[in-house]
Amino acid sequence: MKRARFRCALCGVSADLRALEADHIVPRSRGGTDGPDNLQALCYRCNAMKRDRDDTDFRSVDESYERRAQGCLFCEMPKDRMVGETELAYALREA
């Protein structure tokens, strides 16, 4: 959990908002181990959707949160139009 900065590796939700679980990237039923290199932090919703049929490693998804595209409406949001926000969404006043 610490390695994931207490966030879901897939959706990014904080452990403060949704319980996190240790997910086996390669499920044990498919030969995966309990070693730290085969574990990722997923919230209970993302882990339930992944189940044991998927071996996707989501640990690099959070790197995409750091990339910002110039001129992107969502990356360069004018703070004076924001009327509310959470970690996953925000509301704007119409321009």
C-alpha positions as CSV (number, residue, x, y, z in Angstrom):
1,M,0.0,0.0,0.0
2,K,2.9,2.3,0.8
3,R,4.5,1.7,-2.6
4,A,1.1,2.7,-4.2
5,R,1.0,5.8,-2.1
6,F,-2.2,4.5,-0.5
7,R,-4.1,4.9,-3.8
8,C,-5.7,2.3,-6.1
9,A,-3.4,1.5,-9.0
10,L,-6.2,1.5,-11.5
11,C,-8.7,4.3,-10.6
12,G,-6.5,6.3,-8.3
13,V,-9.0,6.6,-5.4
14,S,-7.4,7.3,-2.0
15,A,-7.5,4.7,0.8
16,D,-9.3,7.4,2.8
17,L,-12.3,7.1,0.5
18,R,-12.3,3.4,-0.4
19,A,-10.7,0.4,1.1
20,L,-7.7,-0.9,-0.7
21,E,-6.8,-4.6,-1.2
22,A,-3.6,-6.4,-2.2
23,D,-4.3,-7.8,-5.6
24,H,-2.2,-10.6,-7.2
25,I,-1.3,-9.3,-10.7
26,V,-0.9,-12.9,-11.9
27,P,-3.6,-14.7,-9.9
28,R,-2.5,-17.5,-7.6
29,S,-4.9,-19.8,-9.5
30,R,-2.8,-19.2,-12.6
31,G,0.6,-19.7,-11.0
32,G,1.1,-16.2,-9.4
33,T,3.1,-15.9,-6.2
34,D,2.6,-13.9,-3.0
35,G,5.9,-12.0,-3.6
36,P,5.8,-8.2,-3.6
37,D,6.6,-8.0,-7.3
38,N,3.3,-9.8,-8.0
39,L,1.2,-7.5,-5.8
40,Q,-0.6,-4.2,-6.5
41,A,-2.9,-2.1,-4.5
42,L,-6.5,-2.0,-5.9
43,C,-9.6,-0.6,-4.3
44,Y,-12.3,-3.2,-3.6
45,R,-14.3,-2.2,-6.6
46,C,-11.4,-2.5,-9.1
47,N,-10.3,-5.7,-7.5
48,A,-13.8,-7.2,-7.8
49,M,-14.0,-6.3,-11.5
50,K,-10.5,-7.7,-12.2
51,R,-11.2,-11.0,-10.4
52,D,-8.8,-14.0,-11.1
53,R,-9.2,-14.0,-14.9
54,D,-7.0,-11.0,-15.6
55,D,-3.2,-10.5,-15.2
56,T,-3.0,-6.8,-16.0
57,D,-0.4,-4.9,-14.1
58,F,-1.9,-1.5,-13.3
59,R,1.1,-0.1,-11.3
60,S,2.2,2.3,-14.0
61,V,-1.2,3.9,-14.6
62,D,-0.5,6.5,-11.9
63,E,2.4,7.8,-14.0
64,S,-0.1,9.0,-16.5
65,Y,-1.7,11.3,-13.8
66,E,1.6,13.3,-13.8
67,R,1.5,14.0,-17.6
68,R,-0.2,17.3,-18.6
69,A,-1.0,18.2,-22.2
70,Q,-0.7,21.9,-23.1
71,G,-4.1,23.4,-23.7
72,C,-6.0,20.5,-22.1
73,L,-9.2,21.7,-20.6
74,F,-8.9,19.2,-17.7
75,C,-5.2,19.8,-17.0
76,E,-5.4,23.6,-17.0
77,M,-8.6,24.2,-15.2
78,P,-9.2,27.9,-14.2
79,K,-9.7,27.8,-10.5
80,D,-12.1,30.7,-10.5
81,R,-14.7,28.6,-12.3
82,M,-14.5,25.7,-9.9
83,V,-17.4,25.4,-7.4
84,G,-16.5,22.0,-6.0
85,E,-14.1,19.1,-6.3
86,T,-13.1,15.7,-5.0
87,E,-10.2,13.5,-5.9
88,L,-12.0,12.1,-8.9
89,A,-14.3,14.9,-10.1
90,Y,-14.9,18.6,-10.1
91,A,-17.9,20.9,-10.8
92,L,-17.6,24.1,-12.8
93,R,-19.6,27.3,-13.1
94,E,-20.6,27.9,-16.7
95,A,-18.5,30.5,-18.5
